[in-house]
Amino acid sequence: MLQNENNKKVNTETIRRSLVKNSYVYKAPVVTPLLTEEHKLDRVEWAREHLTDNWSKTIFSDEASFWVDDCHVSRWVPYGQKYSKPREKFPPKLHVWAAISMKGVFGPTIWRENMDGELYTDILNYNWGDIQHTFRYTTNWRFQKDGDSSIAARKRSTSLCNIRCGSCFGHPIPPI
């Protein structure tokens, strides 16, 4: 039940029926497919190449971004009308990095600024003590990074890991 400033009450179902009667539909913004056929084939090929890997000696890491705006909220729009919402070029967002292995979880680390090679190095440095402690009795372990195509981040993380644990990188998982 909704009530306006004049104390008039309207049932939300009445509003919904009226919107439908006037050819409105409730829908979310158009979402595009995350993986193309090429991406899927690359991932299957990567998985086949690593079927015999010893996953108990592998740490997987990745980061994700969460936009702090309402661009992904469903709305009532006239039937047949596209629903899009302009947003600023760099909307506010929150980033999270974490790593996981059969031996535990490392992180999460949370930040607001954009990721670059220097920040990635700082994140690895911040979490490296826990990682080294967890794998202190394990030889030939590897740090499996995501398919980040950022050359700066890849170079910094590769050199950092090679210094810290020898050649511990596997082949990056194909990017999306």
C-alpha positions as CSV (number, residue, x, y, z in Angstrom):
1,M,0.0,0.0,0.0
2,L,1.4,3.4,-1.0
3,Q,0.4,6.7,0.5
4,N,1.1,10.2,-1.0
5,E,1.4,13.5,0.8
6,N,-2.4,14.0,0.6
7,N,-2.9,10.7,2.6
8,K,-4.5,9.0,-0.4
9,K,-3.7,5.3,-0.4
10,V,-3.2,3.1,-3.5
11,N,-2.6,-0.6,-3.6
12,T,0.7,-1.4,-5.4
13,E,-1.1,-4.2,-7.3
14,T,-3.5,-1.5,-8.7
15,I,-0.5,0.5,-9.9
16,R,1.1,-2.6,-11.5
17,R,-2.2,-3.5,-13.3
18,S,-2.5,0.0,-14.6
19,L,1.0,0.0,-16.0
20,V,0.5,-3.3,-17.7
21,K,-2.9,-2.1,-19.1
22,N,-1.0,0.9,-20.6
23,S,1.6,-1.4,-22.3
24,Y,4.4,-1.0,-19.8
25,V,6.7,-3.9,-18.9
26,Y,9.1,-4.3,-16.0
27,K,12.5,-5.1,-17.2
28,A,16.2,-4.9,-16.5
29,P,18.7,-3.3,-18.8
30,V,19.9,-5.4,-21.7
31,V,22.8,-7.6,-20.7
32,T,25.2,-8.9,-23.4
33,P,26.7,-12.4,-23.3
34,L,29.8,-12.6,-21.1
35,L,31.7,-15.3,-23.1
36,T,31.9,-15.5,-26.9
37,E,32.3,-18.9,-28.6
38,E,36.0,-18.1,-29.0
39,H,36.3,-17.4,-25.3
40,K,34.6,-20.7,-24.5
41,L,36.9,-22.6,-26.9
42,D,40.0,-21.0,-25.3
43,R,38.9,-22.0,-21.9
44,V,38.2,-25.6,-22.9
45,E,41.7,-25.8,-24.5
46,W,43.3,-24.4,-21.4
47,A,41.4,-26.9,-19.2
48,R,42.5,-29.8,-21.4
49,E,46.2,-28.7,-21.2
50,H,46.0,-28.6,-17.4
51,L,44.1,-31.8,-16.7
52,T,47.1,-33.5,-14.9
53,D,48.2,-30.5,-12.9
54,N,48.6,-30.8,-9.2
55,W,46.0,-28.4,-8.0
56,S,46.8,-28.8,-4.4
57,K,49.9,-26.7,-5.1
58,T,48.1,-23.9,-7.0
59,I,46.8,-20.6,-5.8
60,F,44.2,-18.9,-8.0
61,S,43.8,-15.1,-7.8
62,D,41.3,-12.7,-9.3
63,E,39.8,-9.3,-8.8
64,A,36.3,-8.0,-9.3
65,S,34.7,-4.6,-9.6
66,F,31.3,-3.5,-8.2
67,W,29.8,-0.3,-9.6
68,V,28.2,1.9,-6.9
69,D,25.3,3.2,-9.1
70,D,21.9,2.2,-10.1
71,C,22.5,1.4,-13.8
72,H,21.5,-2.2,-13.3
73,V,18.1,-1.6,-11.7
74,S,14.9,-2.8,-13.3
75,R,12.4,-0.1,-14.3
76,W,8.8,0.1,-15.8
77,V,9.2,1.2,-19.4
78,P,6.7,1.4,-22.3
79,Y,6.4,-1.9,-24.2
80,G,8.9,-2.1,-27.1
81,Q,11.0,0.8,-25.8
82,K,14.7,0.1,-25.1
83,Y,15.8,0.7,-21.6
84,S,19.2,2.3,-21.3
85,K,20.7,4.7,-18.8
86,P,23.6,7.0,-19.6
87,R,26.3,6.9,-16.9
88,E,29.4,8.8,-16.3
89,K,32.6,7.5,-18.0
90,F,34.2,6.4,-14.7
91,P,31.3,5.7,-12.3
92,P,32.3,5.2,-8.6
93,K,33.2,1.6,-7.9
94,L,34.7,-0.7,-5.4
95,H,37.3,-3.4,-6.2
96,V,38.0,-6.6,-4.4
97,W,41.0,-9.0,-4.8
98,A,41.3,-12.4,-3.3
99,A,43.1,-15.7,-3.9
100,I,42.0,-19.2,-3.1
101,S,43.7,-22.6,-2.9
102,M,43.0,-26.0,-1.4
103,K,45.0,-24.7,1.6
104,G,42.9,-21.6,2.2
105,V,41.7,-18.2,1.2
106,F,44.0,-15.1,1.0
107,G,42.5,-11.6,1.2
108,P,40.2,-10.1,0.4
109,T,41.8,-6.8,-0.3
110,I,39.4,-3.9,-1.1
111,W,40.2,-0.5,-2.8
112,R,38.6,2.3,-4.8
113,E,41.2,3.5,-7.2
114,N,41.8,2.0,-10.7
115,M,44.1,-1.1,-10.8
116,D,47.5,-0.7,-12.3
117,G,50.8,-2.6,-12.0
118,E,52.0,-0.7,-9.0
119,L,48.7,-1.3,-7.1
120,Y,48.7,-5.0,-8.0
121,T,52.3,-5.3,-6.7
122,D,51.2,-3.6,-3.4
123,I,48.2,-6.1,-3.1
124,L,50.5,-9.0,-3.6
125,N,53.1,-7.6,-1.1
126,Y,50.3,-7.1,1.4
127,N,49.1,-10.7,1.1
128,W,52.5,-12.4,0.5
129,G,53.2,-13.2,4.1
130,D,50.1,-15.3,4.5
131,I,50.7,-17.0,1.2
132,Q,54.3,-17.9,2.1
133,H,53.3,-19.1,5.5
134,T,50.6,-21.4,4.1
135,F,52.9,-22.9,1.5
136,R,56.1,-22.9,3.6
137,Y,56.5,-26.7,3.4
138,T,55.3,-27.0,-0.2
139,T,57.8,-27.1,-3.1
140,N,57.0,-26.1,-6.7
141,W,53.8,-24.4,-5.9
142,R,52.5,-21.8,-8.3
143,F,50.5,-18.7,-8.4
144,Q,47.8,-18.8,-11.1
145,K,46.8,-15.3,-12.1
146,D,43.8,-14.4,-14.1
147,G,43.9,-13.5,-17.8
148,D,44.6,-9.8,-17.1
149,S,45.8,-8.3,-20.4
150,S,47.3,-5.3,-18.6
151,I,51.0,-5.6,-19.6
152,A,52.1,-3.4,-16.6
153,A,50.3,-5.6,-14.1
154,R,51.4,-8.8,-15.7
155,K,55.1,-7.7,-15.8
156,R,55.1,-6.5,-12.2
157,S,53.3,-9.6,-10.8
158,T,55.5,-12.0,-12.8
159,S,58.7,-10.4,-11.6
160,L,57.4,-10.2,-8.0
161,C,56.4,-13.9,-8.0
162,N,59.6,-15.1,-9.7
163,I,61.6,-13.3,-7.1
164,R,59.5,-14.6,-4.2
165,C,58.9,-18.2,-5.1
166,G,60.8,-19.1,-8.2
167,S,59.0,-19.7,-11.4
168,C,55.6,-20.3,-9.9
169,F,53.3,-19.0,-12.6
170,G,51.2,-21.3,-14.6
171,H,49.8,-20.3,-18.0
172,P,47.2,-17.5,-17.5
173,I,43.6,-18.5,-17.8
174,P,42.4,-17.1,-21.1
175,P,40.8,-13.6,-20.7
176,I,37.1,-12.9,-21.2
